[in-house]
Amino acid sequence: MSRRVSGFLLALAAFMVFEWINLGFNLADGHPTSFYVVHGILIAVNIILALVLAVVAIRSWKPGSRRG
């Protein structure tokens, strides 16, 4: 994987973490509990995906990790 792709994945991961945490803080009161449960699960899954993307990007960014 090239450094350009690694940089893109790292930027995407940072954006995902920022966006979903921001959404979590901006959820308005007054919704049923199921609304918060579903959005909490969405936030958790997307933050985990962002962390996985960040790990892949960082590992491929390091010299010597590229093949070829």
PQR file of N, CA, C, O and H, with PARSE charges and radii, in Angstrom:
ATOM      1  N   MET A   1       0.852  -1.168   0.000 -0.4000 1.5000
ATOM      2  CA  MET A   1       0.000   0.000   0.000 -0.0000 2.0000
ATOM      3  C   MET A   1       0.902   1.236   0.000  0.5500 1.7000
ATOM      4  O   MET A   1       1.884   1.293   0.739 -0.5500 1.4000
ATOM      5  N   SER A   2       0.569   2.203  -0.816 -0.4000 1.5000
ATOM      6  CA  SER A   2       1.398   3.404  -0.914 -0.0000 2.0000
ATOM      7  C   SER A   2       1.159   4.321   0.289  0.5500 1.7000
ATOM      8  O   SER A   2       0.185   4.182   1.028 -0.5500 1.4000
ATOM      9  H   SER A   2      -0.229   2.156  -1.417  0.4000 1.0000
ATOM     10  N   ARG A   3       2.084   5.254   0.449 -0.4000 1.5000
ATOM     11  CA  ARG A   3       1.933   6.220   1.545 -0.0000 2.0000
ATOM     12  C   ARG A   3       0.738   7.133   1.308  0.5500 1.7000
ATOM     13  O   ARG A   3       0.119   7.606   2.262 -0.5500 1.4000
ATOM     14  H   ARG A   3       2.876   5.367  -0.152  0.4000 1.0000
ATOM     15  N   ARG A   4       0.415   7.378   0.065 -0.4000 1.5000
ATOM     16  CA  ARG A   4      -0.743   8.214  -0.242 -0.0000 2.0000
ATOM     17  C   ARG A   4      -2.023   7.549   0.246  0.5500 1.7000
ATOM     18  O   ARG A   4      -2.872   8.205   0.847 -0.5500 1.4000
ATOM     19  H   ARG A   4       0.917   6.994  -0.709  0.4000 1.0000
ATOM     20  N   VAL A   5      -2.166   6.259  -0.006 -0.4000 1.5000
ATOM     21  CA  VAL A   5      -3.340   5.510   0.451 -0.0000 2.0000
ATOM     22  C   VAL A   5      -3.342   5.423   1.970  0.5500 1.7000
ATOM     23  O   VAL A   5      -4.391   5.558   2.600 -0.5500 1.4000
ATOM     24  H   VAL A   5      -1.476   5.725  -0.495  0.4000 1.0000
ATOM     25  N   SER A   6      -2.169   5.198   2.563 -0.4000 1.5000
ATOM     26  CA  SER A   6      -2.069   5.142   4.020 -0.0000 2.0000
ATOM     27  C   SER A   6      -2.484   6.474   4.646  0.5500 1.7000
ATOM     28  O   SER A   6      -3.195   6.499   5.651 -0.5500 1.4000
ATOM     29  H   SER A   6      -1.317   5.088   2.051  0.4000 1.0000
ATOM     30  N   GLY A   7      -2.047   7.556   4.059 -0.4000 1.5000
ATOM     31  CA  GLY A   7      -2.426   8.879   4.560 -0.0000 2.0000
ATOM     32  C   GLY A   7      -3.916   9.123   4.444  0.5500 1.7000
ATOM     33  O   GLY A   7      -4.536   9.693   5.343 -0.5500 1.4000
ATOM     34  H   GLY A   7      -1.470   7.535   3.242  0.4000 1.0000
ATOM     35  N   PHE A   8      -4.489   8.686   3.326 -0.4000 1.5000
ATOM     36  CA  PHE A   8      -5.930   8.830   3.146 -0.0000 2.0000
ATOM     37  C   PHE A   8      -6.691   8.034   4.199  0.5500 1.7000
ATOM     38  O   PHE A   8      -7.651   8.535   4.785 -0.5500 1.4000
ATOM     39  H   PHE A   8      -3.985   8.224   2.597  0.4000 1.0000
ATOM     40  N   LEU A   9      -6.266   6.791   4.441 -0.4000 1.5000
ATOM     41  CA  LEU A   9      -6.936   5.965   5.451 -0.0000 2.0000
ATOM     42  C   LEU A   9      -6.805   6.563   6.844  0.5500 1.7000
ATOM     43  O   LEU A   9      -7.746   6.511   7.636 -0.5500 1.4000
ATOM     44  H   LEU A   9      -5.486   6.384   3.965  0.4000 1.0000
ATOM     45  N   LEU A  10      -5.655   7.125   7.139 -0.4000 1.5000
ATOM     46  CA  LEU A  10      -5.463   7.760   8.445 -0.0000 2.0000
ATOM     47  C   LEU A  10      -6.344   8.997   8.593  0.5500 1.7000
ATOM     48  O   LEU A  10      -6.927   9.226   9.652 -0.5500 1.4000
ATOM     49  H   LEU A  10      -4.891   7.168   6.495  0.4000 1.0000
ATOM     50  N   ALA A  11      -6.437   9.792   7.531 -0.4000 1.5000
ATOM     51  CA  ALA A  11      -7.312  10.965   7.568 -0.0000 2.0000
ATOM     52  C   ALA A  11      -8.781  10.547   7.680  0.5500 1.7000
ATOM     53  O   ALA A  11      -9.556  11.182   8.395 -0.5500 1.4000
ATOM     54  H   ALA A  11      -5.963   9.606   6.671  0.4000 1.0000
ATOM     55  N   LEU A  12      -9.157   9.491   6.981 -0.4000 1.5000
ATOM     56  CA  LEU A  12     -10.524   8.985   7.058 -0.0000 2.0000
ATOM     57  C   LEU A  12     -10.846   8.497   8.468  0.5500 1.7000
ATOM     58  O   LEU A  12     -11.936   8.746   8.983 -0.5500 1.4000
ATOM     59  H   LEU A  12      -8.528   8.975   6.400  0.4000 1.0000
ATOM     60  N   ALA A  13      -9.903   7.806   9.083 -0.4000 1.5000
ATOM     61  CA  ALA A  13     -10.112   7.322  10.448 -0.0000 2.0000
ATOM     62  C   ALA A  13     -10.285   8.494  11.418  0.5500 1.7000
ATOM     63  O   ALA A  13     -11.157   8.460  12.285 -0.5500 1.4000
ATOM     64  H   ALA A  13      -9.018   7.604   8.665  0.4000 1.0000
ATOM     65  N   ALA A  14      -9.463   9.518  11.272 -0.4000 1.5000
ATOM     66  CA  ALA A  14      -9.574  10.695  12.143 -0.0000 2.0000
ATOM     67  C   ALA A  14     -10.921  11.386  11.939  0.5500 1.7000
ATOM     68  O   ALA A  14     -11.557  11.805  12.906 -0.5500 1.4000
ATOM     69  H   ALA A  14      -8.754   9.545  10.567  0.4000 1.0000
ATOM     70  N   PHE A  15     -11.354  11.505  10.701 -0.4000 1.5000
ATOM     71  CA  PHE A  15     -12.641  12.122  10.416 -0.0000 2.0000
ATOM     72  C   PHE A  15     -13.786  11.315  11.026  0.5500 1.7000
ATOM     73  O   PHE A  15     -14.719  11.881  11.595 -0.5500 1.4000
ATOM     74  H   PHE A  15     -10.838  11.165   9.915  0.4000 1.0000
ATOM     75  N   MET A  16     -13.708   9.983  10.904 -0.4000 1.5000
ATOM     76  CA  MET A  16     -14.775   9.141  11.446 -0.0000 2.0000
ATOM     77  C   MET A  16     -14.881   9.291  12.962  0.5500 1.7000
ATOM     78  O   MET A  16     -15.981   9.398  13.504 -0.5500 1.4000
ATOM     79  H   MET A  16     -12.950   9.523  10.442  0.4000 1.0000
ATOM     80  N   VAL A  17     -13.739   9.298  13.642 -0.4000 1.5000
ATOM     81  CA  VAL A  17     -13.764   9.461  15.097 -0.0000 2.0000
ATOM     82  C   VAL A  17     -14.345  10.815  15.450  0.5500 1.7000
ATOM     83  O   VAL A  17     -15.219  10.901  16.313 -0.5500 1.4000
ATOM     84  H   VAL A  17     -12.845   9.211  13.202  0.4000 1.0000
ATOM     85  N   PHE A  18     -13.880  11.875  14.804 -0.4000 1.5000
ATOM     86  CA  PHE A  18     -14.391  13.222  15.092 -0.0000 2.0000
ATOM     87  C   PHE A  18     -15.888  13.315  14.835  0.5500 1.7000
ATOM     88  O   PHE A  18     -16.634  13.831  15.668 -0.5500 1.4000
ATOM     89  H   PHE A  18     -13.170  11.805  14.103  0.4000 1.0000
ATOM     90  N   GLU A  19     -16.320  12.824  13.699 -0.4000 1.5000
ATOM     91  CA  GLU A  19     -17.727  12.953  13.297 -0.0000 2.0000
ATOM     92  C   GLU A  19     -18.662  12.196  14.236  0.5500 1.7000
ATOM     93  O   GLU A  19     -19.696  12.730  14.640 -0.5500 1.4000
ATOM     94  H   GLU A  19     -15.714  12.406  13.023  0.4000 1.0000
ATOM     95  N   TRP A  20     -18.315  10.971  14.582 -0.4000 1.5000
ATOM     96  CA  TRP A  20     -19.213  10.164  15.407 -0.0000 2.0000
ATOM     97  C   TRP A  20     -19.208  10.609  16.864  0.5500 1.7000
ATOM     98  O   TRP A  20     -20.237  10.529  17.535 -0.5500 1.4000
ATOM     99  H   TRP A  20     -17.476  10.538  14.254  0.4000 1.0000
ATOM    100  N   ILE A  21     -18.066  11.076  17.364 -0.4000 1.5000
ATOM    101  CA  ILE A  21     -18.060  11.621  18.729 -0.0000 2.0000
ATOM    102  C   ILE A  21     -18.863  12.911  18.761  0.5500 1.7000
ATOM    103  O   ILE A  21     -19.602  13.160  19.713 -0.5500 1.4000
ATOM    104  H   ILE A  21     -17.230  11.141  16.819  0.4000 1.0000
ATOM    105  N   ASN A  22     -18.724  13.725  17.734 -0.4000 1.5000
ATOM    106  CA  ASN A  22     -19.500  14.953  17.642 -0.0000 2.0000
ATOM    107  C   ASN A  22     -21.000  14.641  17.609  0.5500 1.7000
ATOM    108  O   ASN A  22     -21.785  15.313  18.279 -0.5500 1.4000
ATOM    109  H   ASN A  22     -18.123  13.522  16.961  0.4000 1.0000
ATOM    110  N   LEU A  23     -21.398  13.633  16.838 -0.4000 1.5000
ATOM    111  CA  LEU A  23     -22.795  13.227  16.791 -0.0000 2.0000
ATOM    112  C   LEU A  23     -23.271  12.789  18.166  0.5500 1.7000
ATOM    113  O   LEU A  23     -24.382  13.124  18.576 -0.5500 1.4000
ATOM    114  H   LEU A  23     -20.760  13.088  16.295  0.4000 1.0000
ATOM    115  N   GLY A  24     -22.442  12.047  18.876 -0.4000 1.5000
ATOM    116  CA  GLY A  24     -22.814  11.582  20.214 -0.0000 2.0000
ATOM    117  C   GLY A  24     -23.092  12.730  21.164  0.5500 1.7000
ATOM    118  O   GLY A  24     -24.025  12.660  21.964 -0.5500 1.4000
ATOM    119  H   GLY A  24     -21.540  11.775  18.543  0.4000 1.0000
ATOM    120  N   PHE A  25     -22.296  13.788  21.089 -0.4000 1.5000
ATOM    121  CA  PHE A  25     -22.516  14.932  21.959 -0.0000 2.0000
ATOM    122  C   PHE A  25     -23.707  15.783  21.517  0.5500 1.7000
ATOM    123  O   PHE A  25     -24.278  16.512  22.329 -0.5500 1.4000
ATOM    124  H   PHE A  25     -21.538  13.845  20.439  0.4000 1.0000
ATOM    125  N   ASN A  26     -24.084  15.699  20.251 -0.4000 1.5000
ATOM    126  CA  ASN A  26     -25.161  16.531  19.732 -0.0000 2.0000
ATOM    127  C   ASN A  26     -26.534  15.860  19.747  0.5500 1.7000
ATOM    128  O   ASN A  26     -27.512  16.460  19.301 -0.5500 1.4000
ATOM    129  H   ASN A  26     -23.620  15.107  19.592  0.4000 1.0000
ATOM    130  N   LEU A  27     -26.624  14.648  20.242 -0.4000 1.5000
ATOM    131  CA  LEU A  27     -27.930  14.000  20.310 -0.0000 2.0000
ATOM    132  C   LEU A  27     -28.813  14.763  21.293  0.5500 1.7000
ATOM    133  O   LEU A  27     -28.418  15.009  22.432 -0.5500 1.4000
ATOM    134  H   LEU A  27     -25.830  14.160  20.605  0.4000 1.0000
ATOM    135  N   ALA A  28     -30.000  15.132  20.847 -0.4000 1.5000
ATOM    136  CA  ALA A  28     -30.913  15.916  21.676 -0.0000 2.0000
ATOM    137  C   ALA A  28     -31.651  15.009  22.665  0.5500 1.7000
ATOM    138  O   ALA A  28     -31.829  13.814  22.429 -0.5500 1.4000
ATOM    139  H   ALA A  28     -30.321  14.932  19.921  0.4000 1.0000
ATOM    140  N   ASP A  29     -32.065  15.605  23.759 -0.4000 1.5000
ATOM    141  CA  ASP A  29     -32.851  14.868  24.755 -0.0000 2.0000
ATOM    142  C   ASP A  29     -34.281  14.710  24.264  0.5500 1.7000
ATOM    143  O   ASP A  29     -34.714  15.411  23.349 -0.5500 1.4000
ATOM    144  H   ASP A  29     -31.921  16.576  23.951  0.4000 1.0000
ATOM    145  N   GLY A  30     -35.007  13.790  24.871 -0.4000 1.5000
ATOM    146  CA  GLY A  30     -36.413  13.633  24.569 -0.0000 2.0000
ATOM    147  C   GLY A  30     -36.748  12.488  23.647  0.5500 1.7000
ATOM    148  O   GLY A  30     -37.908  12.316  23.275 -0.5500 1.4000
ATOM    149  H   GLY A  30     -34.655  13.220  25.614  0.4000 1.0000
ATOM    150  N   HIS A  31     -35.769  11.705  23.273 -0.4000 1.5000
ATOM    151  CA  HIS A  31     -36.031  10.551  22.414 -0.0000 2.0000
ATOM    152  C   HIS A  31     -36.241   9.313  23.280  0.5500 1.7000
ATOM    153  O   HIS A  31     -35.821   9.282  24.437 -0.5500 1.4000
ATOM    154  H   HIS A  31     -34.826  11.845  23.575  0.4000 1.0000
ATOM    155  N   PRO A  32     -36.890   8.296  22.722 -0.5600 1.5000
ATOM    156  CA  PRO A  32     -37.026   7.050  23.483  0.2800 2.0000
ATOM    157  C   PRO A  32     -35.662   6.380  23.687  0.5500 1.7000
ATOM    158  O   PRO A  32     -34.702   6.666  22.971 -0.5500 1.4000
ATOM    159  N   THR A  33     -35.601   5.505  24.654 -0.4000 1.5000
ATOM    160  CA  THR A  33     -34.343   4.834  24.993 -0.0000 2.0000
ATOM    161  C   THR A  33     -33.773   4.060  23.816  0.5500 1.7000
ATOM    162  O   THR A  33     -32.555   4.020  23.642 -0.5500 1.4000
ATOM    163  H   THR A  33     -36.381   5.272  25.235  0.4000 1.0000
ATOM    164  N   SER A  34     -34.617   3.449  23.012 -0.4000 1.5000
ATOM    165  CA  SER A  34     -34.126   2.661  21.877 -0.0000 2.0000
ATOM    166  C   SER A  34     -33.344   3.523  20.893  0.5500 1.7000
ATOM    167  O   SER A  34     -32.394   3.047  20.271 -0.5500 1.4000
ATOM    168  H   SER A  34     -35.606   3.481  23.154  0.4000 1.0000
ATOM    169  N   PHE A  35     -33.731   4.772  20.749 -0.4000 1.5000
ATOM    170  CA  PHE A  35     -33.010   5.703  19.880 -0.0000 2.0000
ATOM    171  C   PHE A  35     -31.562   5.842  20.338  0.5500 1.7000
ATOM    172  O   PHE A  35     -30.641   5.790  19.522 -0.5500 1.4000
ATOM    173  H   PHE A  35     -34.502   5.158  21.254  0.4000 1.0000
ATOM    174  N   TYR A  36     -31.361   6.020  21.645 -0.4000 1.5000
ATOM    175  CA  TYR A  36     -30.018   6.189  22.183 -0.0000 2.0000
ATOM    176  C   TYR A  36     -29.224   4.893  22.131  0.5500 1.7000
ATOM    177  O   TYR A  36     -28.010   4.919  21.927 -0.5500 1.4000
ATOM    178  H   TYR A  36     -32.109   6.062  22.308  0.4000 1.0000
ATOM    179  N   VAL A  37     -29.895   3.756  22.314 -0.4000 1.5000
ATOM    180  CA  VAL A  37     -29.209   2.467  22.229 -0.0000 2.0000
ATOM    181  C   VAL A  37     -28.695   2.245  20.809  0.5500 1.7000
ATOM    182  O   VAL A  37     -27.533   1.887  20.616 -0.5500 1.4000
ATOM    183  H   VAL A  37     -30.881   3.734  22.480  0.4000 1.0000
ATOM    184  N   VAL A  38     -29.545   2.454  19.831 -0.4000 1.5000
ATOM    185  CA  VAL A  38     -29.148   2.248  18.428 -0.0000 2.0000
ATOM    186  C   VAL A  38     -28.014   3.198  18.047  0.5500 1.7000
ATOM    187  O   VAL A  38     -27.035   2.774  17.432 -0.5500 1.4000
ATOM    188  H   VAL A  38     -30.489   2.745  19.987  0.4000 1.0000
ATOM    189  N   HIS A  39     -28.133   4.462  18.402 -0.4000 1.5000
ATOM    190  CA  HIS A  39     -27.082   5.411  18.048 -0.0000 2.0000
ATOM    191  C   HIS A  39     -25.790   5.133  18.821  0.5500 1.7000
ATOM    192  O   HIS A  39     -24.696   5.347  18.299 -0.5500 1.4000
ATOM    193  H   HIS A  39     -28.928   4.807  18.901  0.4000 1.0000
ATOM    194  N   GLY A  40     -25.911   4.663  20.044 -0.4000 1.5000
ATOM    195  CA  GLY A  40     -24.723   4.283  20.797 -0.0000 2.0000
ATOM    196  C   GLY A  40     -23.994   3.127  20.143  0.5500 1.7000
ATOM    197  O   GLY A  40     -22.765   3.121  20.081 -0.5500 1.4000
ATOM    198  H   GLY A  40     -26.800   4.489  20.468  0.4000 1.0000
ATOM    199  N   ILE A  41     -24.748   2.139  19.651 -0.4000 1.5000
ATOM    200  CA  ILE A  41     -24.142   1.009  18.950 -0.0000 2.0000
ATOM    201  C   ILE A  41     -23.486   1.474  17.653  0.5500 1.7000
ATOM    202  O   ILE A  41     -22.375   1.049  17.335 -0.5500 1.4000
ATOM    203  H   ILE A  41     -25.746   2.144  19.701  0.4000 1.0000
ATOM    204  N   LEU A  42     -24.162   2.341  16.903 -0.4000 1.5000
ATOM    205  CA  LEU A  42     -23.575   2.885  15.670 -0.0000 2.0000
ATOM    206  C   LEU A  42     -22.276   3.633  15.947  0.5500 1.7000
ATOM    207  O   LEU A  42     -21.293   3.474  15.224 -0.5500 1.4000
ATOM    208  H   LEU A  42     -25.064   2.686  17.161  0.4000 1.0000
ATOM    209  N   ILE A  43     -22.280   4.442  16.992 -0.4000 1.5000
ATOM    210  CA  ILE A  43     -21.081   5.204  17.341 -0.0000 2.0000
ATOM    211  C   ILE A  43     -19.946   4.263  17.718  0.5500 1.7000
ATOM    212  O   ILE A  43     -18.817   4.439  17.262 -0.5500 1.4000
ATOM    213  H   ILE A  43     -23.079   4.571  17.579  0.4000 1.0000
ATOM    214  N   ALA A  44     -20.237   3.267  18.547 -0.4000 1.5000
ATOM    215  CA  ALA A  44     -19.198   2.328  18.986 -0.0000 2.0000
ATOM    216  C   ALA A  44     -18.617   1.545  17.806  0.5500 1.7000
ATOM    217  O   ALA A  44     -17.399   1.405  17.697 -0.5500 1.4000
ATOM    218  H   ALA A  44     -21.155   3.124  18.918  0.4000 1.0000
ATOM    219  N   VAL A  45     -19.472   1.040  16.935 -0.4000 1.5000
ATOM    220  CA  VAL A  45     -19.003   0.260  15.784 -0.0000 2.0000
ATOM    221  C   VAL A  45     -18.153   1.121  14.861  0.5500 1.7000
ATOM    222  O   VAL A  45     -17.110   0.670  14.389 -0.5500 1.4000
ATOM    223  H   VAL A  45     -20.461   1.153  17.024  0.4000 1.0000
ATOM    224  N   ASN A  46     -18.577   2.343  14.598 -0.4000 1.5000
ATOM    225  CA  ASN A  46     -17.814   3.200  13.696 -0.0000 2.0000
ATOM    226  C   ASN A  46     -16.495   3.649  14.298  0.5500 1.7000
ATOM    227  O   ASN A  46     -15.520   3.816  13.565 -0.5500 1.4000
ATOM    228  H   ASN A  46     -19.425   2.709  14.982  0.4000 1.0000
ATOM    229  N   ILE A  47     -16.432   3.848  15.595 -0.4000 1.5000
ATOM    230  CA  ILE A  47     -15.155   4.192  16.224 -0.0000 2.0000
ATOM    231  C   ILE A  47     -14.210   2.998  16.176  0.5500 1.7000
ATOM    232  O   ILE A  47     -13.012   3.169  15.953 -0.5500 1.4000
ATOM    233  H   ILE A  47     -17.224   3.712  16.190  0.4000 1.0000
ATOM    234  N   ILE A  48     -14.734   1.787  16.384 -0.4000 1.5000
ATOM    235  CA  ILE A  48     -13.899   0.590  16.264 -0.0000 2.0000
ATOM    236  C   ILE A  48     -13.381   0.444  14.835  0.5500 1.7000
ATOM    237  O   ILE A  48     -12.205   0.140  14.635 -0.5500 1.4000
ATOM    238  H   ILE A  48     -15.708   1.648  16.566  0.4000 1.0000
ATOM    239  N   LEU A  49     -14.242   0.657  13.839 -0.4000 1.5000
ATOM    240  CA  LEU A  49     -13.799   0.608  12.439 -0.0000 2.0000
ATOM    241  C   LEU A  49     -12.722   1.661  12.154  0.5500 1.7000
ATOM    242  O   LEU A  49     -11.763   1.392  11.431 -0.5500 1.4000
ATOM    243  H   LEU A  49     -15.197   0.904  14.002  0.4000 1.0000
ATOM    244  N   ALA A  50     -12.884   2.848  12.720 -0.4000 1.5000
ATOM    245  CA  ALA A  50     -11.896   3.903  12.527 -0.0000 2.0000
ATOM    246  C   ALA A  50     -10.561   3.504  13.151  0.5500 1.7000
ATOM    247  O   ALA A  50      -9.506   3.766  12.572 -0.5500 1.4000
ATOM    248  H   ALA A  50     -13.664   3.066  13.308  0.4000 1.0000
ATOM    249  N   LEU A  51     -10.595   2.878  14.318 -0.4000 1.5000
ATOM    250  CA  LEU A  51      -9.351   2.435  14.947 -0.0000 2.0000
ATOM    251  C   LEU A  51      -8.664   1.341  14.131  0.5500 1.7000
ATOM    252  O   LEU A  51      -7.437   1.317  14.026 -0.5500 1.4000
ATOM    253  H   LEU A  51     -11.452   2.666  14.788  0.4000 1.0000
ATOM    254  N   VAL A  52      -9.451   0.442  13.560 -0.4000 1.5000
ATOM    255  CA  VAL A  52      -8.884  -0.600  12.700 -0.0000 2.0000
ATOM    256  C   VAL A  52      -8.241   0.033  11.465  0.5500 1.7000
ATOM    257  O   VAL A  52      -7.136  -0.347  11.078 -0.5500 1.4000
ATOM    258  H   VAL A  52     -10.447   0.461  13.645  0.4000 1.0000
ATOM    259  N   LEU A  53      -8.922   0.990  10.850 -0.4000 1.5000
ATOM    260  CA  LEU A  53      -8.351   1.698   9.702 -0.0000 2.0000
ATOM    261  C   LEU A  53      -7.048   2.402  10.080  0.5500 1.7000
ATOM    262  O   LEU A  53      -6.079   2.377   9.321 -0.5500 1.4000
ATOM    263  H   LEU A  53      -9.820   1.299  11.164  0.4000 1.0000
ATOM    264  N   ALA A  54      -7.031   3.029  11.255 -0.4000 1.5000
ATOM    265  CA  ALA A  54      -5.834   3.735  11.698 -0.0000 2.0000
ATOM    266  C   ALA A  54      -4.670   2.766  11.896  0.5500 1.7000
ATOM    267  O   ALA A  54      -3.538   3.074  11.522 -0.5500 1.4000
ATOM    268  H   ALA A  54      -7.818   3.050  11.871  0.4000 1.0000
ATOM    269  N   VAL A  55      -4.939   1.606  12.477 -0.4000 1.5000
ATOM    270  CA  VAL A  55      -3.875   0.608  12.681 -0.0000 2.0000
ATOM    271  C   VAL A  55      -3.332   0.128  11.346  0.5500 1.7000
ATOM    272  O   VAL A  55      -2.118   0.020  11.173 -0.5500 1.4000
ATOM    273  H   VAL A  55      -5.858   1.356  12.780  0.4000 1.0000
ATOM    274  N   VAL A  56      -4.217  -0.162  10.403 -0.4000 1.5000
ATOM    275  CA  VAL A  56      -3.776  -0.606   9.078 -0.0000 2.0000
ATOM    276  C   VAL A  56      -2.948   0.485   8.403  0.5500 1.7000
ATOM    277  O   VAL A  56      -1.913   0.201   7.801 -0.5500 1.4000
ATOM    278  H   VAL A  56      -5.204  -0.074  10.544  0.4000 1.0000
ATOM    279  N   ALA A  57      -3.404   1.726   8.503 -0.4000 1.5000
ATOM    280  CA  ALA A  57      -2.684   2.837   7.867 -0.0000 2.0000
ATOM    281  C   ALA A  57      -1.316   3.043   8.503  0.5500 1.7000
ATOM    282  O   ALA A  57      -0.335   3.260   7.791 -0.5500 1.4000
ATOM    283  H   ALA A  57      -4.245   1.957   8.992  0.4000 1.0000
ATOM    284  N   ILE A  58      -1.231   2.981   9.817 -0.4000 1.5000
ATOM    285  CA  ILE A  58       0.044   3.195  10.497 -0.0000 2.0000
ATOM    286  C   ILE A  58       1.014   2.065  10.192  0.5500 1.7000
ATOM    287  O   ILE A  58       2.201   2.307   9.975 -0.5500 1.4000
ATOM    288  H   ILE A  58      -2.028   2.805  10.396  0.4000 1.0000
ATOM    289  N   ARG A  59       0.519   0.837  10.174 -0.4000 1.5000
ATOM    290  CA  ARG A  59       1.398  -0.299   9.862 -0.0000 2.0000
ATOM    291  C   ARG A  59       1.919  -0.236   8.437  0.5500 1.7000
ATOM    292  O   ARG A  59       3.066  -0.604   8.185 -0.5500 1.4000
ATOM    293  H   ARG A  59      -0.446   0.641  10.351  0.4000 1.0000
ATOM    294  N   SER A  60       1.112   0.216   7.517 -0.4000 1.5000
ATOM    295  CA  SER A  60       1.575   0.281   6.130 -0.0000 2.0000
ATOM    296  C   SER A  60       2.400   1.539   5.866  0.5500 1.7000
ATOM    297  O   SER A  60       3.107   1.604   4.860 -0.5500 1.4000
ATOM    298  H   SER A  60       0.180   0.515   7.722  0.4000 1.0000
ATOM    299  N   TRP A  61       2.328   2.528   6.734 -0.4000 1.5000
ATOM    300  CA  TRP A  61       3.098   3.753   6.579 -0.0000 2.0000
ATOM    301  C   TRP A  61       4.570   3.516   6.911  0.5500 1.7000
ATOM    302  O   TRP A  61       5.453   4.125   6.307 -0.5500 1.4000
ATOM    303  H   TRP A  61       1.753   2.476   7.551  0.4000 1.0000
ATOM    304  N   LYS A  62       4.830   2.630   7.871 -0.4000 1.5000
ATOM    305  CA  LYS A  62       6.190   2.391   8.331 -0.0000 2.0000
ATOM    306  C   LYS A  62       7.055   1.839   7.183  0.5500 1.7000
ATOM    307  O   LYS A  62       6.588   1.034   6.378 -0.5500 1.4000
ATOM    308  H   LYS A  62       4.112   2.135   8.362  0.4000 1.0000
ATOM    309  N   PRO A  63       8.307   2.278   7.120 -0.5600 1.5000
ATOM    310  CA  PRO A  63       9.183   1.738   6.082  0.2800 2.0000
ATOM    311  C   PRO A  63       9.457   0.257   6.333  0.5500 1.7000
ATOM    312  O   PRO A  63       9.534  -0.190   7.478 -0.5500 1.4000
ATOM    313  N   GLY A  64       9.597  -0.473   5.273 -0.4000 1.5000
ATOM    314  CA  GLY A  64       9.863  -1.893   5.389 -0.0000 2.0000
ATOM    315  C   GLY A  64       8.604  -2.734   5.448  0.5500 1.7000
ATOM    316  O   GLY A  64       8.677  -3.960   5.376 -0.5500 1.4000
ATOM    317  H   GLY A  64       9.534  -0.111   4.343  0.4000 1.0000
ATOM    318  N   SER A  65       7.452  -2.098   5.577 -0.4000 1.5000
ATOM    319  CA  SER A  65       6.203  -2.862   5.612 -0.0000 2.0000
ATOM    320  C   SER A  65       5.626  -3.041   4.220  0.5500 1.7000
ATOM    321  O   SER A  65       4.695  -3.822   4.025 -0.5500 1.4000
ATOM    322  H   SER A  65       7.392  -1.101   5.635  0.4000 1.0000
ATOM    323  N   ARG A  66       6.181  -2.314   3.242 -0.4000 1.5000
ATOM    324  CA  ARG A  66       5.689  -2.428   1.875 -0.0000 2.0000
ATOM    325  C   ARG A  66       6.363  -3.580   1.170  0.5500 1.7000
ATOM    326  O   ARG A  66       7.541  -3.868   1.384 -0.5500 1.4000
ATOM    327  H   ARG A  66       6.938  -1.680   3.401  0.4000 1.0000
ATOM    328  N   ARG A  67       5.593  -4.228   0.330 -0.4000 1.5000
ATOM    329  CA  ARG A  67       6.149  -5.330  -0.456 -0.0000 2.0000
ATOM    330  C   ARG A  67       6.491  -4.824  -1.844  0.5500 1.7000
ATOM    331  O   ARG A  67       5.872  -3.889  -2.353 -0.5500 1.4000
ATOM    332  H   ARG A  67       4.637  -3.995   0.157  0.4000 1.0000
ATOM    333  N   GLY A  68       7.484  -5.453  -2.444 -0.4000 1.5000
ATOM    334  CA  GLY A  68       7.792  -5.134  -3.822 -0.0000 2.0000
ATOM    335  C   GLY A  68       8.940  -4.287  -3.944  0.5500 1.7000
ATOM    336  O   GLY A  68       9.327  -3.928  -5.057 -0.5500 1.4000
ATOM    337  H   GLY A  68       7.986  -6.212  -2.031  0.4000 1.0000
TER
END
